Amino acid sequence: MAREGLIYLITGASRGIGRSLTALLLSRPNNTVIAAVRKIDDDNAKALNALPRESGSKIILVKLDGVVESDAHAAVDTLIKAHHIEHIDVVIANAGVNDSLPSVNETTPDNIRRTLDINVYAPLTLFQATRSLLKASPSVPKFVIISSIAGSLDYISKSPLSNLSYSVSKAAVNVLGVRIAAEESDITTLLLHPGLVETDMVHEFIERHPSLKLELSKMDALKVDDSSANIVKVIDGAKKDDSGRFVDATTGENIPW
Ligand SMILES: NC(=O)c1ccc[n+]([C@@H]2O[C@H](COP(=O)([O-])OP(=O)(O)OC[C@H]3O[C@@H](n4cnc5c(N)ncnc54)[C@H](OP(=O)(O)O)[C@@H]3O)[C@@H](O)[C@H]2O)c1
């Protein structure tokens, strides 16, 4: 059943899956969608204000750069003081990067470090900053991490792609999600794989790995709005018992670790 009248916070709302999730949740009535963006004056960020919305729904833009360690706490401070937000029902840690290099041999520690900054440390500080507002939710609060099948050791061991820095980061963020689920019994925590989705991330990846173009073109990529509809369906239906699951949003099935 479609949920309405909830307060959502989504990181990486400027483009791709984050933008599509923002648009979808605004198209339901009585939602407040907090769109967290790295650059608040960017054209992509400003364009979010023009998204159509159903009656009673509104958007709040906040600045949140995942590599700035204090940004998540500063954003929550602004939400409380300037926007009178007293709780959040669903946080979606969506912002991410994939700058992985073609092989293990070519990967530098710095390449992994920069990816961890955004894909792992940012969700960690986001969780810490939003924890109290989630706990104040009158419904069942949810902390959702947009992970990837690239973080599944089962998948990595069979995959032709190296994707090292990205896989390291998504495996690590899966550990983060599992620990949050273990320690916070009142916050339903999900790790979601959105599928292969036609966004800038995938297009840029193909540009950087031309030898994989053919291989990737054979895989059926999802349209971004189809992927966000799948993600929201899983979030809507998630129960407390689902906490700690690593789910393929397309099928709703668990992904092997
Ligand atoms: N597309 C896929 O096939 C696929 C598959 C599996 C998992 N995922 C995951 O899905 C999530 C969204 O990916 P996408 O495909 O929508 O990627 P995308 O189109 O490249 O968008 C990435 C988003 O992350 C934001 N971001 C990047 N660095 C940031 C930072 N330092 N602080 C805050 N925000 C930052 C970007 O903001 P700016 O606009 O400011 O750069 C943008 O909004 C990621 O976690 C990704 O790993 C995607």
The ligand as a MOL file (V3000), in Angstrom:
LIG
                    3D

  0  0  0     0  0            999 V3000
M  V30 BEGIN CTAB
M  V30 COUNTS 48 52 0 0 0
M  V30 BEGIN ATOM
M  V30 1 N 23.0280 3.3950 -11.1930 0
M  V30 2 C 23.2100 2.1200 -10.8640 0
M  V30 3 O 23.1840 1.2000 -11.7250 0
M  V30 4 C 23.4500 1.7240 -9.4360 0
M  V30 5 C 23.5780 0.3600 -9.1510 0
M  V30 6 C 23.7730 -0.0330 -7.8280 0
M  V30 7 C 23.8250 0.9320 -6.8350 0
M  V30 8 N 23.7090 2.2700 -7.1440 0 CHG=1
M  V30 9 C 23.7840 3.2240 -6.0400 0
M  V30 10 O 22.7000 4.1200 -6.1190 0
M  V30 11 C 23.0490 5.3790 -5.5190 0
M  V30 12 C 22.6890 6.5120 -6.4630 0
M  V30 13 O 23.4370 6.3380 -7.6600 0
M  V30 14 P 23.0350 6.9980 -9.0680 0
M  V30 15 O 23.1380 5.9140 -10.0680 0
M  V30 16 O 21.7900 7.7860 -8.9320 0 CHG=-1
M  V30 17 O 24.3000 7.9700 -9.2770 0
M  V30 18 P 24.4480 9.4120 -9.9390 0
M  V30 19 O 23.4260 9.6280 -10.9780 0
M  V30 20 O 25.8850 9.4990 -10.2910 0
M  V30 21 O 24.1240 10.3950 -8.7160 0
M  V30 22 C 24.9730 10.4120 -7.6110 0
M  V30 23 C 24.3980 11.3290 -6.5590 0
M  V30 24 O 25.2850 11.3130 -5.4290 0
M  V30 25 C 25.6240 12.6460 -5.1310 0
M  V30 26 N 26.9550 12.7800 -4.5310 0
M  V30 27 C 28.1510 12.4540 -5.0580 0
M  V30 28 N 29.1430 12.8220 -4.2370 0
M  V30 29 C 28.5590 13.3980 -3.1690 0
M  V30 30 C 29.0240 13.9890 -1.9860 0
M  V30 31 N 30.3320 14.1070 -1.7090 0
M  V30 32 N 28.1210 14.4780 -1.0930 0
M  V30 33 C 26.8000 14.4050 -1.3530 0
M  V30 34 N 26.2930 13.8960 -2.4690 0
M  V30 35 C 27.1620 13.3860 -3.3600 0
M  V30 36 C 25.5760 13.3980 -6.4560 0
M  V30 37 O 25.4950 14.7920 -6.1960 0
M  V30 38 P 26.0890 15.9140 -7.2520 0
M  V30 39 O 25.0090 16.1050 -8.2730 0
M  V30 40 O 26.3180 17.1120 -6.4050 0
M  V30 41 O 27.3470 15.3550 -7.8240 0
M  V30 42 C 24.3140 12.7910 -7.0570 0
M  V30 43 O 23.1760 13.3890 -6.5320 0
M  V30 44 C 24.5480 5.2700 -5.2170 0
M  V30 45 O 24.7430 4.9710 -3.8540 0
M  V30 46 C 25.0050 4.1370 -6.0880 0
M  V30 47 O 26.1600 3.4950 -5.5910 0
M  V30 48 C 23.5200 2.6820 -8.4190 0
M  V30 END ATOM
M  V30 BEGIN BOND
M  V30 1 1 1 2
M  V30 2 2 2 3
M  V30 3 1 2 4
M  V30 4 1 4 5
M  V30 5 2 4 48
M  V30 6 2 5 6
M  V30 7 1 6 7
M  V30 8 2 7 8
M  V30 9 1 8 9
M  V30 10 1 8 48
M  V30 11 1 9 10
M  V30 12 1 9 46
M  V30 13 1 10 11
M  V30 14 1 11 12
M  V30 15 1 11 44
M  V30 16 1 12 13
M  V30 17 1 13 14
M  V30 18 2 14 15
M  V30 19 1 14 16
M  V30 20 1 14 17
M  V30 21 1 17 18
M  V30 22 2 18 19
M  V30 23 1 18 20
M  V30 24 1 18 21
M  V30 25 1 21 22
M  V30 26 1 22 23
M  V30 27 1 23 24
M  V30 28 1 23 42
M  V30 29 1 24 25
M  V30 30 1 25 26
M  V30 31 1 25 36
M  V30 32 1 26 27
M  V30 33 1 26 35
M  V30 34 2 27 28
M  V30 35 1 28 29
M  V30 36 1 29 30
M  V30 37 2 29 35
M  V30 38 1 30 31
M  V30 39 2 30 32
M  V30 40 1 32 33
M  V30 41 2 33 34
M  V30 42 1 34 35
M  V30 43 1 36 37
M  V30 44 1 36 42
M  V30 45 1 37 38
M  V30 46 2 38 39
M  V30 47 1 38 40
M  V30 48 1 38 41
M  V30 49 1 42 43
M  V30 50 1 44 45
M  V30 51 1 44 46
M  V30 52 1 46 47
M  V30 END BOND
M  V30 END CTAB
M  END
